[in-house]
Each structure stands twice: as structure tokens, then as C-alpha cells.
Amino acid sequence: MSRKPVLSEVEGAGFSEDGRQLVHIAMGGFALLLRYLSWWEGAVLAGVAIAFNLYALPRIAGDRLYRPAESARKYYSGVTLYPVSILLLLVALPDRRDIVAAAWGVLAFGDGMATLAGRHLESPRIPWNREKSLAGTLAFVLAGGAAASFLCWWCRPVIVPPPYPWFSLAMPFVAALAAAAVETIPIRLDDNISVTVTAGAVLWCASLVSEDLIAAAAVSATAALPAAIAVNILVAAAGYFARTVTAPGAIVGAGLGITILVAAGWAGWALLIATFALAVVTSRLGLRRKTLLGIAEERGGRRGAGNAFANTGVAAIAAVLAMLTYATGPALAAFVAALVAGGSDTAASEIGKAWGRRTYLVPTFRQVPPGTPGAVSLPGTAAGLVGAFGLGTIGAAFGLIPYGALPAVIAGATIGAFAESALASALEGPGVVNNDVLNFLNTAIAAATTVVLLKGAA
């Protein structure tokens, strides 16, 4: 981590935060074994590590490695979740032990060195999260990137076919940068999970890129870039002066719009605009009632930078993959599904807040007051389905996906929405995650589900 633990976390007989982080870093050395182990052997060892950390380590180390707040919840402590995150990656990516090793390096060396630097070096704080320091974040990127690059290169010989050299040496630094950025988000999700998953996801996406497509993509991107910059600056400025987005939201939205227009063309950009328009319109429906109930969107419904990336970040990534990989069809399906999920979920939420008189939690369907995190209503669910159908149809009409893929897109968006509701009811209230994180997960689940459904139907 890149923050200094508060006093309540460092108090306690025998506990040493520095000692904990040194052990955290040292455990990254076991990633060297992934060059010699099969994925299932690595998974078995990760399982043994989980059991050891749960039952043997407390007897050996006592409370020296556990923060006082973790004493009563060792099952959910970082000490336990560390090997759990490695096990999850091994199961998810059994053929890419280089990615698992690199993500492990980011977690062990990046996260550990960030905490040490944050505790012992004076530096400015991160503006959006005062608990994080610039020194800690910089240490995260440099130490995590260097360790991940070495481990990715170390495991390269056992990957068939071997990854591109630039992937093994350079992309781990990108993964470390992305994980460091996620680690600064002011949420309470354990960083052993968020850091590892982020680094692994970035590396997996980069592993899909085909080197022989990069040059052609660079030529087409250069040709499209001037128009993309001009039109997105105009749209962002119009959104700002119309009070639909904040200044940071306009900047991030413009960047995402440029990326999508360059990578997915005018058809992809048009779907993005349709999605944004649906969100703006539904946010203003029933605004008086939502305001009276205290459940209206913050800033009068203006979208901020976090909201922009949460709803369209996955789509932008999918658009880039459509341009840089030979899996253009699945990538475009993921692109459409992500935008459809973001737009339809916003419509469902806003319509539900405006006209939903009875709202229920997923998955228990216990009745709760409107505006409760994760609550769904019949009008909201119906609006979400209509929105998904409408946006999906636009995507098909523009040639981004065949009409036959429309049911998979709608199903993916619906599954993503219900998954988000279930996660919100469990995690948003306690502050483990915020709404932007949930929106990002919604679009990611929708994209992945759509691709899996289409692959199964092929």
C-alpha cells in the first residue's frame, strides 16, 4: 500500500508494519517457482499457503504480522487474501504463468515498497485520497514494474508460443502503473485483491495484441486522430456548458471518445454518444422526486471523471483490442455489450429512482427504501431491458455486431446489472467499494458474459 497506517492500525503488542511488509515482499520470491511448476502444482502450493497462513502462521508469528483490526477476522485479512489472489490468477490463467508471476511481482514488491516508502518518506499526498502519498505511489510503480518485468521474462521460456519481448519487458510496468492508480481509489477493497486482479487483467489484455497489426493500426489511428480530437473536444465542451458533465468529466470523456472513435470508427463513437444521451435524459427524469428523497445523482446529475471511466473504460479497452488483435468480432461484441450495460444500467437506476415505489435487494429480494445501494424495482428493470434492446439494436444497425448477437448482448447487460446490484447490496453500503467501481464491474461482467455466450453458441 502507499499510505501510512493510522495509529489504531499500528498499536498492539509486538506488531510491526515494516516487518509485515518485508515478509510481504519476501513472499514474492516464490513466484520464481512458476517457471518450473505446472499451473495446478502452483495452485496446490497456493492452497497450502492459504491453509498455512490461516492456521500455522498465527501460532508461529503470533500477532506480529496482523494489524490489531485483523485479529478478529483472520479469514479476511491481507495475510490470507495474498495467496488467495495468486490462486485465483492461476485458475483463471492456467496457460500464462508469466502473467501470474508478473502480477505477483506487482503485488509483492510494488505494494510492499509503496507502504514502506509512504511510511518513511515525506512527500505530497494524492489529491483525491489524502491517505496515499506520491512517494509511495512512485515506489509502487518502479519497484513493482521492475520485479514484474523480471518475473515475466523469467517465466517466458515455458510459455508456448513465447510472448513478444516487448510484452515481457515493458508491459509489466504498464500493469504496475494501472495497479498503482487503482490502489489510490478511496475504497476499502483489500489491495491484495485489487492490485493482483488489475495487474493480471492489464497483462492479459496486452497479451492478445498482435505485433503485426500495430503498424497498420498506427497508420489508421494517425489519419483519424485530427477529426477525433476536434469532434470530441466540441462534444465535451458542449456537455460542460450544458451542465451534463463536470470539467474533469469532460476531459476524461473526451479522451475516451477520442480512443473509441480512432479504434472503433464513427459507428462505435455514435453508439457511445447514444449511450451518453440515454444517461443524460434518464438522469433528469423525475429529478424533483429524486431530489426530495435525497437519492438524486450528485452535482445535479453532472457526470464526473470517475463516472465517465467507470461506464466507458471497458468499452474503450475492447475497442483498442478490436483494432490490435485478430479477434475483432469478439472484441467488438465486448465493446457493444460494455456500452449497452453502462447505458441500460443508468436508465434502470434513474427510472427506478423516479417511479419505483417498491424496491428490493438482490439476491434476497427483501423490500428496502428507494435509493438503497443495490436495490431494484420493476419499472427500473423494465427500463433497463428496453434500454439494452435499444442500444444493442443501434450497435447492430451500425454494423458493430450482427443482429444474431443481440440476445447475447442483452443477456450480458442484464447479468452484469444484477451482478452489480448484488455486489452493491453487500459492499457499497459498508464502503468496501463505491458506485464507480461497481459500474466498471458491471460493464466488465457484461462484456465477458457476452463473449462467452457467443462463443458457446458458435
Buried (B, 14 or more C-beta within 10 A) or exposed (E): BBBBBEEEBBEBEEBEBEEBBEBBBEBBBBBBBBBEBEBEEBBBBBBEBBEEBBEEBBEEBEBBBBBBEBEEEBEEBBBBBBBBBBBBBBBBBBEBBBBBBBBBBBBBBBBBBBBBBBBEEEBEBBEEBEBBBBBBBBBBBBBBBBBBBBBBBBBBEBBEEEBBEEBBBBBBBBBBBBBBBBBBBEBEBBBBBBBBBBBBBBBBBBBEBEEEBBEEBEEEBEEBEEEBBEBBBEBBEEBBEEEBBBEBBBBBBBBBBBBBBBBBBEBBBBBBBBBBEBBBEBBBBBBEBBEEBEBBBEEEBBBBBBBBBBBBBBBBBBBBBBBBBEBEBBBBBBBBBBBBBBBBBBBBBBBBBBBBEEBBBBEEEEEBEBBBBBBBBBBBBBBBBBBBBBBBBBBBEBEBBEEEBBBBBBBBBBBBBBBBBBBBBBBBEEEBBBBBBBBBBBBBBBBBBBBEBBEEEE
